[in-house]
Amino acid sequence: MERLTLIGMPGSGKSAIGRTVAARLGWEFIDTDHCIEQRFGKKLQAVVDELDAEEFRRVEEETVLALAPDVHVVISTGGSVVYSEPAMRHLASLSTIVFLALPVQKLHERIASEAPRGIVGMSEGGLDELYERRFALYQKHAHHVVLLNDETLEEAATRVLSQCRLTSHH
């Protein structure tokens, strides 16, 4: 399969790792969050603030269903895309799906160190509850699960490539 889709929790590094993997393969990189920003002409956070969770998920689903990428592309998705069966079926039909699995503690550290951002579907239970709810979905939809913890970006990218048996150009 000449396309990869990265799924996982907010803070798991989907965009950064996706970009690195794409660069190493000489592939194109698509970030669905970025597609949503372009469609609305505003930052993702503003879109999230404007729509309720259900509307946002519908936008995310439409965005994914509209993807008809060329071959040789790495797609990074929003964390809540796994709630959409049609979106996941579409991604599975056109790509190898890789779940970037990080310990929830790591996600806490990463998200805390970034600007606080609205995470779709984040209720009172916070990150831990979201992790619990989504973990099984990520696993169910993934063709490969890449377990990450303290790797550098380059190491993480290498692990994704080797698990998917892809050879990078550099």
C-alpha positions in Angstrom: 0.0 0.0 0.0 1.5 3.3 -1.1 -0.3 5.4 1.5 -0.1 5.6 5.2 -2.7 7.1 7.6 -1.6 7.9 11.2 -4.3 7.8 13.9 -4.0 8.3 17.7 -4.7 10.6 20.6 -4.0 14.4 20.6 -0.4 14.8 21.6 0.8 11.5 20.1 2.7 13.3 17.4 0.7 12.4 14.4 1.5 15.6 12.4 5.2 15.8 13.4 5.8 12.1 12.8 3.7 12.1 9.7 5.7 14.9 8.2 9.0 13.2 9.0 7.9 9.9 7.6 6.6 11.6 4.4 9.9 13.5 4.0 11.9 10.4 4.4 9.8 8.5 1.8 9.7 11.5 -0.5 5.9 11.3 -0.2 3.3 14.1 0.1 1.9 14.9 3.5 -1.8 15.7 4.3 -3.0 16.8 7.7 -6.8 16.6 7.9 -6.9 19.2 10.6 -5.2 21.5 8.1 -7.8 20.6 5.5 -10.5 21.7 7.9 -8.7 25.0 8.6 -8.6 25.7 4.9 -12.2 24.9 4.4 -13.3 27.3 7.2 -10.6 29.8 6.6 -9.7 29.8 10.3 -7.6 28.0 12.9 -8.8 24.6 14.0 -9.3 25.8 17.5 -11.7 28.5 16.3 -13.6 25.8 14.3 -13.7 23.5 17.4 -15.0 26.4 19.5 -17.7 27.3 17.0 -19.2 23.8 16.4 -20.5 21.4 18.9 -18.7 18.0 19.1 -21.2 16.3 16.9 -21.0 18.9 14.2 -17.2 18.9 14.4 -17.1 15.1 14.0 -19.4 15.4 10.9 -17.0 18.0 9.4 -14.1 15.7 10.2 -15.9 12.7 8.6 -16.7 14.8 5.4 -13.1 15.9 5.2 -11.8 12.4 5.4 -14.4 11.0 2.9 -13.4 13.8 0.5 -9.8 12.6 0.5 -8.9 11.0 -2.8 -5.1 11.4 -2.5 -2.5 10.5 -5.0 -0.4 7.5 -4.2 2.6 8.1 -2.1 1.0 10.2 0.7 1.1 10.2 4.5 -2.2 11.3 6.0 -2.4 12.6 9.6 -5.9 12.6 11.1 -7.7 14.3 13.9 -8.0 12.3 17.1 -11.7 11.9 16.9 -11.9 10.5 13.4 -12.1 6.9 14.8 -15.7 7.6 15.9 -16.7 7.6 12.2 -17.1 4.1 10.7 -17.5 5.5 7.2 -14.3 7.6 7.5 -12.3 4.7 8.9 -13.6 2.4 6.2 -12.5 4.9 3.6 -9.1 5.3 5.1 -8.6 1.6 5.4 -9.6 1.2 1.7 -7.0 3.6 0.5 -4.1 3.3 3.0 -2.3 1.4 5.7 -3.6 2.7 9.1 -1.0 3.1 11.8 -2.0 3.7 15.4 0.7 5.8 17.3 0.2 4.5 20.8 1.7 6.4 23.7 1.2 5.9 27.4 -1.5 8.3 28.7 1.1 9.8 31.1 3.2 10.9 28.1 0.2 12.5 26.4 -0.5 14.5 29.6 3.1 15.8 29.6 3.0 16.7 25.9 -0.4 18.4 26.0 0.5 20.3 29.2 3.6 21.7 27.5 1.7 22.9 24.5 -0.8 25.7 24.5 -4.0 24.4 26.0 -6.2 23.4 23.1 -9.8 22.3 23.0 -9.8 18.6 22.5 -12.9 17.4 20.8 -15.0 15.2 23.1 -13.0 16.0 26.2 -15.5 16.0 29.0 -15.1 16.2 32.7 -13.2 12.9 32.8 -10.4 14.6 30.9 -7.7 12.9 28.9 -7.7 9.6 30.8 -11.4 9.0 30.1 -10.9 10.0 26.5 -8.0 7.6 26.2 -10.0 4.7 27.7 -12.9 5.4 25.3 -10.8 5.7 22.2 -8.0 3.2 22.7 -10.1 0.2 21.6 -11.3 2.0 18.6 -7.8 3.0 17.5 -6.7 -0.7 18.0 -9.7 -2.0 16.1 -9.0 0.2 13.0 -5.3 0.0 12.9 -3.3 -2.3 10.6 -0.2 -1.6 12.7 0.2 -0.4 16.3 3.4 1.4 16.9 4.2 1.7 20.6 6.0 4.9 21.4 7.3 6.4 24.6 10.5 8.5 24.7 11.7 8.3 21.1 12.9 11.3 19.3 10.9 12.3 16.2 13.5 10.5 14.0 13.3 7.3 16.0 9.6 7.4 16.0 9.5 7.8 12.2 12.0 5.0 11.8 9.8 2.7 13.9 6.7 3.5 11.8 8.7 2.8 8.6 10.1 -0.5 9.8 6.8 -1.7 11.2 5.1 -1.0 7.9 8.1 -2.4 6.0 8.7 0.8 4.1 12.2 1.8 3.0 13.0 5.5 3.2 15.1 7.2 0.6 17.5 8.7 3.1 
